[in-house]
Amino acid sequence: MNHLTYNRLLKTLLAQVTKVGTIFSTVFCTLVTVEVDAHGTMEVPESRIYNCFLNNPEVPSDPACSAAKAVGGTQPFYDWNEINQANAAGNHRALVPDGELCSGGRSKYAGMDLPRDDWQATPITPKADGSFDFTFWGTAPHATDEWVFYITRSGYTGSEPLKWDDLFEFCRLGNVPVGADKRYTLNCPLPQLTGKHVIYTTWQRSDSPEAFYTCTDVVLGNGSASQWADEGSLQAQSDLAQGSQITLRLFNSAGNDLESVTYTLDQNAAAADWAYEFASLINAESQYARIGVLDPATDTIEPVSSSSENRVYTLADLILSHEIDIQTGGTNQAPTAVVTASSDHIVGAGSVELSAAQSTDPEGTPLSYQWAVLSGAGVSLSAVDTVEVTLSADAPLAAQNILVELSVSDGQATHTVTQLIEQSLPSSGDDYDYEYPAGIGRYVPGESIVLGSDNQRYQCRPAPEGQWCNINSPFHYAPGSGTNWQDAWIKL
């Protein structure tokens, strides 16, 4: 019996099975188990496991399938439509580890993960609009949350087990309706790649957390592999000022520096503009890299004016890695230091709360703070490098001026300001209950006496005017200095 007749017989037998059972076939001398509650795989182009099923699973003629059989036996081939995770719920990367993508993280299908360059690949050609109709055979169709298609980057050879970082996403679809023949037609734009690649598909159900995984080996373009390995996109996330520098650094497989190319902006530039100019310089000067959009027909790379569409490519046979460093330019503007004080006058011993929270930097750079007491005896600070500090002053022997300095820095420039605080002696023989603003909220109308910032005593007015004494609004009601102080106080 030739392979064509053999394959037709297998498909006929599969279509006739309505429950799990055994088929004693004259084709095989072994027992074959076919499960009808399995769920599907890619049919066009044929997935890796489906290809092994169609090509004599008992005695595979395909070397890669033969090696897979040596790992897991023949049963995985007959169960080609159940590479799944029962509780994926979209969390594929957590449940399917690197090196186990083609098996869906299941040891039963470990043969599908073998790192080989001879997995049988199907040539595929895009339609006129650049898309391709993938056909997924859902032997047990399900309501769908999403389909996600990934493909290996240029330069992936298959010599290592497939990892998530070897792939990039090129198509995402929602709940595509299934046909009467249990086939899903999944139309996706093909990426601009050439040569042999692995397409990896995840199918997440919406009526269950279960998901299915498929590796499909394909050949794109004319079959010749690109000389360029796709290293990922160039993300120009913001505009840059004149003098900014963008540097492409290339490293060999040992992590050593191989090449460095720097572009310096001679004027302010929008993100899309500097990305184009940077890519153009790299393409002109780099020996090992290109930046832009790959044309698979000519294997050439040209930059475009875009903040996200350009991709970084390196020579595939060198196995390089890269880094892009951006140093922003422009003239740094100094920050502005601002001090706020809870009071500018102390009578006798006391304290004042000082804050630099209203200090600002034009570029939004994080600031550092430095406080110092320039003059005043018996004066100390609770800290010297925090946003807010407490100044404490012992009872003075004589009235004095306390001068505090605040320096604010953005790492390049510093701005310094000072805050003057007067400290006076208590009035001899005069009694008072509080030194304003201490005690606000506890003043008794008609009774409480406070010492104002002018070193004079003030009595809280009797009710009902006395209610204004306890309003914490020094601008309006500070005794002797507030705009409406006479509404609340009587000067003694």
Residue pairs with C-beta under 8 A, 6 or more apart in sequence:
1 9
1 27
3 55
3 56
3 61
6 27
6 56
7 54
7 55
9 25
9 27
10 53
10 54
13 23
13 25
13 34
14 34
17 23
17 34
17 36
18 36
19 36
20 33
20 34
20 35
20 36
20 37
21 33
21 34
22 31
22 32
22 33
23 32
23 34
24 31
25 32
28 58
30 58
30 74
32 78
33 75
33 78
33 79
34 78
35 78
35 79
35 82
36 139
36 140
37 140
38 79
38 80
38 81
38 82
38 139
38 140
39 81
39 82
39 84
39 138
39 139
39 140
39 142
39 212
40 81
40 136
40 137
40 138
40 139
40 140
40 141
40 182
40 203
40 212
41 47
41 49
41 50
41 80
41 81
41 83
41 136
41 137
41 212
41 214
42 50
42 134
42 135
42 136
42 137
42 199
42 201
42 214
42 216
43 50
43 135
43 136
43 137
43 183
44 133
44 134
44 135
45 122
45 124
45 134
45 216
45 217
45 218
46 54
46 122
46 216
47 80
47 214
47 215
47 216
48 102
48 112
48 119
48 214
48 215
48 216
48 217
49 76
49 77
49 80
49 83
49 102
49 109
49 112
49 215
50 80
51 62
51 65
51 120
51 217
52 60
52 62
52 64
52 65
52 68
52 69
52 77
52 80
53 77
53 78
53 80
55 61
55 62
55 65
55 120
57 65
57 69
57 74
57 77
57 78
58 74
60 66
60 68
60 69
62 120
63 116
63 118
64 114
64 116
64 118
64 119
64 120
65 77
65 120
67 111
67 114
67 116
68 76
68 111
68 112
68 114
69 77
69 111
70 111
71 110
71 111
71 114
72 108
72 109
72 110
72 111
75 108
76 108
76 109
76 111
76 112
79 108
81 137
81 139
82 212
83 102
83 103
83 104
83 106
83 109
83 112
83 212
83 213
83 214
84 104
84 106
84 210
84 211
84 212
84 213
85 92
85 95
85 96
85 104
85 105
85 106
85 210
85 211
85 213
86 209
86 210
87 95
87 209
87 210
88 95
88 204
88 209
88 210
88 211
89 204
89 209
89 211
90 145
90 146
90 204
90 211
92 202
92 204
92 211
92 213
93 164
95 105
96 104
96 105
96 213
97 105
98 161
98 162
98 163
98 164
98 165
99 113
99 161
99 162
99 163
100 106
100 110
100 113
100 161
101 113
101 161
101 162
101 163
101 164
101 200
101 213
101 215
102 109
102 112
102 113
102 162
102 198
102 200
102 213
102 215
103 109
103 110
103 111
103 112
103 113
103 213
104 212
104 213
105 213
112 215
113 161
113 162
114 161
115 158
115 159
115 160
115 161
115 162
116 158
117 157
117 158
117 159
117 196
119 158
119 198
119 217
120 217
121 196
121 217
121 218
121 219
122 216
122 217
122 218
122 219
123 218
123 219
123 220
123 223
124 132
124 190
124 218
124 219
124 220
125 132
126 132
126 189
126 190
127 133
129 189
130 189
130 190
131 187
131 188
131 189
131 190
132 187
132 188
132 189
132 190
133 185
133 186
133 187
134 149
134 185
134 186
134 187
134 188
134 201
135 183
135 184
135 185
135 186
136 147
136 183
136 184
136 186
136 201
136 203
136 214
137 182
137 183
138 178
138 182
138 183
138 184
139 182
141 178
141 182
141 184
142 205
142 206
142 207
142 208
142 210
143 175
143 205
143 206
143 207
144 174
144 175
144 176
144 203
144 204
144 205
144 206
145 174
145 175
145 204
145 205
145 206
146 172
146 173
146 174
146 175
146 204
147 171
147 172
147 173
147 174
147 176
147 184
147 186
147 201
147 202
147 203
147 204
148 169
148 171
148 172
148 201
148 202
148 204
149 169
149 170
149 171
149 172
149 186
149 188
149 199
149 200
149 201
150 167
150 168
150 169
150 170
150 199
150 200
150 201
150 202
151 167
151 168
151 170
151 191
151 193
151 197
151 198
151 199
151 200
152 162
152 166
152 167
152 197
152 198
152 200
153 166
153 167
153 168
153 229
153 230
153 231
153 232
154 193
154 195
154 225
154 226
154 228
154 229
154 230
154 294
154 313
154 316
155 226
155 228
155 229
155 230
155 314
155 316
155 319
156 166
156 197
156 198
156 229
158 196
158 198
162 198
162 200
162 215
167 198
167 200
168 191
168 230
168 232
170 188
170 189
170 190
170 191
171 186
171 188
171 189
173 186
173 187
173 188
175 206
176 184
176 185
176 186
177 184
178 184
179 185
190 220
191 220
192 293
192 294
192 295
192 296
193 220
193 221
193 226
193 230
193 294
193 296
194 220
194 221
194 222
194 223
194 224
194 225
194 226
194 296
194 299
195 219
195 220
195 221
195 223
195 224
195 225
195 226
196 217
196 218
196 219
196 223
196 225
197 217
197 218
197 219
197 220
198 215
198 216
198 217
198 218
199 215
199 216
199 217
199 218
200 213
200 214
200 215
200 216
201 213
201 214
201 216
202 211
202 212
202 213
203 211
203 212
203 213
203 214
204 211
205 211
220 296
221 296
221 297
224 299
225 316
226 294
226 296
226 299
226 316
227 299
227 315
227 316
227 317
228 290
228 294
228 299
228 301
228 313
228 314
228 315
228 316
229 313
229 314
229 315
229 316
229 319
229 320
230 294
230 311
230 312
230 313
231 311
231 312
231 313
231 314
231 320
231 321
231 322
232 311
232 312
233 308
233 309
233 310
233 311
233 312
234 275
234 278
234 279
234 291
234 308
234 310
234 311
234 312
234 324
235 307
235 308
236 271
236 272
236 274
236 275
236 307
236 308
236 310
237 271
237 307
238 271
239 268
239 269
239 270
239 271
239 274
240 246
240 265
240 268
240 269
240 271
240 274
240 326
240 328
240 329
241 265
241 268
241 328
241 329
241 330
242 265
242 266
242 267
242 268
242 329
242 330
243 264
243 265
243 329
243 330
244 264
244 265
244 274
244 326
244 327
244 328
244 329
244 330
245 262
245 263
245 264
245 265
245 325
245 326
245 327
245 329
246 262
246 263
246 265
246 274
246 278
246 324
246 325
246 326
246 327
247 260
247 261
247 262
247 263
247 324
247 325
247 326
247 327
248 259
248 260
248 261
248 262
248 278
248 282
248 286
248 289
248 291
248 312
248 322
248 323
248 324
249 257
249 259
249 260
249 322
249 323
249 324
249 325
250 257
250 258
250 259
250 260
250 286
250 288
250 289
250 314
250 320
250 321
250 322
251 257
251 258
251 320
251 321
251 322
251 323
252 258
252 318
252 319
252 320
253 318
253 319
253 320
255 321
258 288
258 320
259 286
259 287
259 288
259 289
261 281
261 282
261 285
261 286
261 289
263 274
263 277
263 278
263 281
263 282
264 329
265 274
265 277
265 329
268 330
269 277
271 307
272 305
272 306
272 307
273 305
275 303
275 305
275 306
275 307
275 310
276 303
276 304
276 305
276 306
276 310
278 291
279 291
279 292
279 303
279 310
280 303
282 289
282 290
282 291
283 290
283 291
283 292
283 301
283 302
283 303
288 314
288 315
288 318
288 320
289 312
289 313
289 314
289 315
289 320
289 322
290 301
290 312
290 313
291 301
291 303
291 310
291 311
291 312
291 313
292 301
292 302
292 303
292 304
292 310
292 311
293 301
293 302
293 303
293 304
293 309
293 310
293 311
294 300
294 301
294 311
294 313
295 301
295 302
301 313
303 310
304 310
312 322
312 324
314 320
314 321
314 322
332 363
332 410
332 412
332 413
333 361
333 362
333 363
333 413
334 410
334 413
334 414
334 415
335 359
335 360
335 361
335 362
335 365
335 367
335 408
335 409
335 410
335 413
335 414
335 415
336 359
336 360
336 361
336 408
336 415
337 356
337 359
337 406
337 407
337 408
337 415
337 416
337 417
338 356
338 358
338 359
338 360
338 417
339 354
339 355
339 356
339 404
339 406
339 417
339 418
339 419
340 354
340 355
340 357
340 358
341 352
341 353
341 354
341 355
341 419
341 421
342 352
342 353
342 354
342 437
343 352
343 421
343 437
343 453
344 352
344 419
344 420
344 421
344 422
344 453
345 421
345 422
345 423
345 424
345 453
346 352
346 393
346 402
346 421
346 422
346 423
346 424
347 423
347 424
347 425
347 426
347 435
347 451
347 455
348 395
348 396
348 424
348 425
348 426
348 435
349 393
349 394
349 395
350 392
350 393
350 423
350 435
351 390
351 391
351 392
351 393
352 390
352 391
352 393
352 421
353 388
353 389
353 390
353 391
354 371
354 388
354 389
354 390
354 391
354 404
354 406
354 419
355 387
355 388
356 369
356 387
356 388
356 406
356 408
357 387
357 388
359 367
359 369
359 406
359 408
359 415
361 367
361 410
363 410
365 410
365 411
366 410
367 408
367 409
367 410
368 385
368 408
368 409
368 411
369 385
369 386
369 387
369 406
369 407
369 408
370 384
370 385
370 406
370 407
370 408
370 409
371 381
371 383
371 384
371 385
371 389
371 404
371 405
371 406
372 381
372 384
372 404
372 405
372 407
373 379
373 380
373 381
373 391
373 402
373 403
373 404
373 405
374 403
374 404
374 405
374 418
375 400
375 401
375 402
375 403
376 393
376 400
376 401
376 402
376 403
376 421
376 423
377 394
377 396
377 397
377 400
378 393
378 394
378 395
378 396
379 391
379 392
379 393
379 394
379 402
380 391
380 392
381 389
381 390
381 391
381 392
381 404
382 389
382 390
382 391
382 392
383 389
391 402
391 404
391 421
393 402
393 421
393 423
396 423
396 425
398 425
399 422
399 423
399 424
399 425
400 423
401 420
401 421
401 422
401 423
402 420
402 421
402 422
402 423
403 418
403 419
403 420
403 421
404 418
404 419
404 421
405 416
405 417
405 418
405 419
406 416
406 417
406 418
406 419
407 414
407 415
407 416
408 414
408 415
408 416
409 415
424 455
426 451
427 451
427 455
427 457
430 451
430 457
431 449
432 449
432 450
432 451
432 457
433 439
433 443
433 448
433 449
433 450
434 442
434 443
434 448
434 449
434 450
434 451
435 450
435 451
436 450
436 451
436 452
436 453
436 458
436 478
436 479
437 472
437 474
437 478
439 448
439 450
440 469
440 470
440 471
440 472
441 470
441 472
442 448
442 470
443 450
443 460
443 466
443 469
443 470
444 460
444 466
445 460
445 461
445 462
445 463
445 464
445 465
445 466
445 467
445 469
446 459
446 460
446 461
446 462
446 463
446 466
447 459
447 460
448 459
448 460
448 469
449 457
449 458
449 459
449 460
449 492
450 457
450 458
450 460
450 479
450 489
451 457
451 458
452 458
452 478
452 479
452 480
452 481
453 478
453 480
453 481
454 480
454 481
456 479
456 480
456 491
456 492
457 491
457 492
458 479
458 480
458 485
458 489
458 490
458 491
458 492
459 489
459 490
459 492
460 466
460 469
460 488
460 489
460 490
461 468
461 469
461 487
461 488
461 489
461 490
465 487
465 488
466 488
468 477
468 484
468 487
468 488
469 477
469 488
469 489
471 477
471 488
473 482
474 481
474 482
475 482
475 483
476 482
476 483
476 484
476 485
477 484
477 485
477 487
477 488
477 489
478 485
479 485
479 488
479 489
479 491
480 489
480 491
482 488
